Each structure stands twice: as C-alpha cells, then as structure tokens.
Amino acid sequence: MNVNGTHYRTIWLRAGDSRIVEIIDQRALPHRFVIEKIATSAAMSTAISEMHVRGAGLIGAAAGYGMYLAALEASRSRTLDKRLAESGALLKSTRPTAVNLAWAVDRQLVAMAQGSTGKEKIVIALETANRIADEDAEACRAIGDHGLEIIRAISRQKGGTPVNILTHCNAGWLAFVDHGSATAPIYAAHDAGLAVHVWVDETRPRSQGSKLTAWELGQHGVRHTIIADNTGGHLMQHGMVDLVLVGTDRTTRTGDVANKIGTYLKALAARDNRVPFHVALPSSSFDWKMRDGLREIPIEERGSEEVKFADGWRGRRHLEVRVAPQDSPAANYGFDVTPARLVTGLITERGRCRATEKAIVALFPEHARKPARNRRPVAPAGRVAKLSCH
C-alpha cells in the first residue's frame, strides 16, 4: 500500500537496527500517520491488546515478531525455553478471537525448538517472523486475484457501470501485512480499470471502517462512501449493493465465520435481498480444530468505555467525549459469528469455495482428518477476556 506515494507494509524491522520492530500506530489514523518503535515482547503484547495493531493477519505477524523480540530478551537466560513459553502465553492472552495470534506463537515455539543455543533460536525466530509476514502479504495478493473474478463478472452483468461493494470493519491493508483480505479484490479490480464503489460501514464502537478503511481506500484512489452501521440493509433493499465482502478473524473448518460485531446482521440482510455475501481470508485464519462456531469460537468482550465514549481530532488536539449517560452500563462484544449457511463463498489464497467442510477441505486436503470433538464446556460468549484500550 502506498501512503502519500511511499510504499509501506504495516510492520517491519527498523532499517539499520534489526532489534527494533516498527509498526503503524493505527490509533492515530486517519488524522496522523505515526510510526511506533517496539523493542520488547511485552511492548508488542501491549500494542496488540490496546490495538495499536489489529486485524487477523497483522496480529499474527505482530505475534511472530513479538516472539523474535522474546528470543532476543531470553537468549542469555538459563531458563531460555521457559521464558519463551511465558512470552508466548502473554502474547496469546491479548486478543482471544483471532486465531492467527496463537497460530503464529505456536509456529515460532515449534521452530525455535530446533535450535540448541540462544543465538540459534534468535536466527530461527527472525527467519520465521519474516516468513510469516511475507506469507501473509503473498496470500492477500492471491486473494485479490481470485476475488477479482467475482467483481469482474458483476461488472460484465452491469455493463461496466460501477460495482457497489459493502464492507464492514477493516479487513484491508491495515489489518494484514499488505493488500488486505476483503479489500484485496477491490484494489485488484480498481487497478484493472473496473469501476467500483465501496459502501464503508463506520463500524462502531471503534469506527475501524470510517477511520481506517475509508482512509486506505482514499490513499489508493478508490471511490467510497462512509455510511452508518445500520444503513446497509436499506441500501440492499433498494438494489444499491451488488456484493458484500468482509474478512474474518477465525473461520471453522465447517465454514462458520467470526468477524467484527455486526457482520451477522449484514449477512442476514444480504440473504433476504439475494446479495452475494463473500468472506475473504488467508488459510492462517482457519481454525481446523473447530466445527461449531457458535459454540466454540471465543468472543472477546472489551471495555465498556469504547461504547460510552467517542474520540476525534480538533485541530491538532485529540479529544475524547462521553456520548452516553455516565451511570449507564454498556456491553462491548467485539465479534459475532455468521453461520456458514449465510455465506455465499470463501475467497482464499488457493482459490474460492463454498462455506462447507467438504469444499474447504478440497482446497486444503492436508486438513482432511476430522478433529476430535471438543468435550470441554465453553465459556459464555463475551466472558473470555475484558480488555481496555485506554
């Protein structure tokens, strides 16, 4: 993605000092472009939990680099493996819904187990972190190619008039290392000369749509319009949406999709109005052990202040204002689950498929073996973690 004409990834090693990881602090967008330096695994855990970085793929990449920083810190310790495990556990605890997080930590721990000394583990951790980031960027590029064909087909049906696409939250470049998942087909279509227009849900309470998706679409020159979260159904009823395209933080092997709260409502409206509802995801966002999304996917509950306050900029000052009665309680569920039956199709780096276990496994035959049924009781939705961004 280009920012003011300069290409950036969302996470990278500092030039000239590979002991420092740099990120785009997304809390300042769209008003300021801030690069933050991360020097410790604990600082990376904070950056993830407080949403300096967010989005499935980027959380995974950040966790990968967080484990590299942990290896640097632990390299001289007599309890090296113990300290790495502790750092991994802290990283895993930061955001419970996105499966990429635990996937990246576990991948690092398995890889580093092949090294016998601290120096060897550092080299392995850095190579693995870079590989995780590169794979994420490449997977999203491929998702763009596969999703482009959906938009191209709609464009032909409409005689070349703009294809109207509805998004929810931010599954764009800022949510991954580059390209994005749900936005990758949009960027590919725009770059191919197809006329596209994006309806951008504001996505309360943190407004990732109006703050982040709108900003990056504008940087890429894609036509878009910000709408209130509850506008999508009205637009679909009046034929103003040709395609709903969203991302996911965790998808079961049977096709159930966890995404930002409000996605389920968009899927219901899309089904009622016969609008295609597609989910774009790299394979790292599949949870191959889960079969029942409603019962098994942990739903993060964040601090109530995100609902009761709003923030913005006045001149050079960042302001936060209360928008709800001080004494009124508020619930802040971060995600919901869209059942597979409401999903038209999945778009992955290997191609497109229906949201069924048979179709998914056909694309990823290495995961054909069915997991053992999870017999453990599952915590009630929303009681997995309560985190504050303030």
Secondary structure as GFF3:
##gff-version 3
##sequence-region A 1 390
A	DSSP	beta_strand	2	3	.	.	.	ID=ss1
A	DSSP	beta_strand	6	7	.	.	.	ID=ss2
A	DSSP	beta_strand	11	14	.	.	.	ID=ss3
A	DSSP	beta_strand	17	24	.	.	.	ID=ss4
A	DSSP	three_ten_helix	26	28	.	.	.	ID=ss5
A	DSSP	beta_strand	35	38	.	.	.	ID=ss6
A	DSSP	alpha_helix	41	49	.	.	.	ID=ss7
A	DSSP	alpha_helix	56	74	.	.	.	ID=ss8
A	DSSP	alpha_helix	80	92	.	.	.	ID=ss9
A	DSSP	alpha_helix	99	112	.	.	.	ID=ss10
A	DSSP	alpha_helix	118	157	.	.	.	ID=ss11
A	DSSP	beta_strand	163	167	.	.	.	ID=ss12
A	DSSP	three_ten_helix	173	175	.	.	.	ID=ss13
A	DSSP	alpha_helix	183	191	.	.	.	ID=ss14
A	DSSP	beta_strand	196	201	.	.	.	ID=ss15
A	DSSP	alpha_helix	208	208	.	.	.	ID=ss16
A	DSSP	pi_helix	209	213	.	.	.	ID=ss17
A	DSSP	alpha_helix	214	220	.	.	.	ID=ss18
A	DSSP	beta_strand	223	227	.	.	.	ID=ss19
A	DSSP	three_ten_helix	229	231	.	.	.	ID=ss20
A	DSSP	alpha_helix	232	237	.	.	.	ID=ss21
A	DSSP	beta_strand	243	246	.	.	.	ID=ss22
A	DSSP	beta_strand	250	252	.	.	.	ID=ss23
A	DSSP	beta_strand	257	260	.	.	.	ID=ss24
A	DSSP	alpha_helix	263	272	.	.	.	ID=ss25
A	DSSP	beta_strand	277	280	.	.	.	ID=ss26
A	DSSP	three_ten_helix	283	285	.	.	.	ID=ss27
A	DSSP	beta_strand	286	287	.	.	.	ID=ss28
A	DSSP	alpha_helix	293	296	.	.	.	ID=ss29
A	DSSP	beta_strand	301	302	.	.	.	ID=ss30
A	DSSP	alpha_helix	305	308	.	.	.	ID=ss31
A	DSSP	beta_strand	309	314	.	.	.	ID=ss32
A	DSSP	beta_strand	317	322	.	.	.	ID=ss33
A	DSSP	beta_strand	335	338	.	.	.	ID=ss34
A	DSSP	three_ten_helix	340	342	.	.	.	ID=ss35
A	DSSP	beta_strand	345	348	.	.	.	ID=ss36
A	DSSP	beta_strand	351	353	.	.	.	ID=ss37
A	DSSP	alpha_helix	357	363	.	.	.	ID=ss38
A	DSSP	three_ten_helix	365	367	.	.	.	ID=ss39
A	DSSP	beta_strand	386	387	.	.	.	ID=ss40
###
